[in-house]
């Protein structure tokens, strides 16, 4: 009996000692966390999309409470919700310009040739591993919708010609489409970047038109018509310097013969120049 009581007493003493150690450790290593972080996080979309440039909504909430970022940097939240966060924290909403994904290709199946039939998994990534996917233009969009599948905000859809279309109102600039596209055709831009080269082909002259009727031919007319330094021809492709975006205007698109350089109106309307070849074909081109 005495042995049992000794054992029970020992275990009780050990438990008490360990409890005291935990109390001391908790006090010594306690890190204060501002309770406002939880409240702010509850007002964020919890999408953890990274559009704000942070690892997730929790990290963004912590930075908001510290005053290191402004609520307006969250492009997923409604502006009214971001204003609630700003009022709660007593800070400015911020004037962050909305950014959206842009596609550097206009080669739908009605203007771009398919040179080989692909019959594998319906995925751009899978197709790109098999001879580039079968499209004549090795830089062109394969149109199987990997970007549509990965977009968690419903901001992407495929049009009648197999090209992704970005809904600027829904796009949060999370960058998932940028990551998933095997042709690196997507990039993230402020909505003020309205002048756009809808092509990424580095083929030259006649060769590029043999593959796609709306590709950039590097003719240089957009360079001649634009303010100096705004556009240059680099590796057979017109390239814009967006540091000079304030100089951009529709003048640059007017003489483009293929309509490869366009002006993107709010709401997704694409405007081509007066000399752009008119595309009236609706059906897909036959396999060449």
Secondary structure, DSSP 8 states (H G I E B T S, - for coil): -HHHHHHHHHHHHHHHHHHHHHHHHHHHH-----THHHHHHHHS------TTSSSSHHHHHHHHHHTSS-GGG-SSS-HHHHHHHHHHHT--------EEEEES----TTTB-B-S---S-S-HHHHHTTGGGSBSSTTS---S-HHHHH-TTS-EEE-TTS-EEE-TTT-----HHHHH-TT--EEEEETT--EEE-------HHHHHHHBTTS-----HHHHHS-TTSEEEETTEEEE-GGGGGG--GGGGTT-SS--EEEE-TTS-EE--TTS------S-----
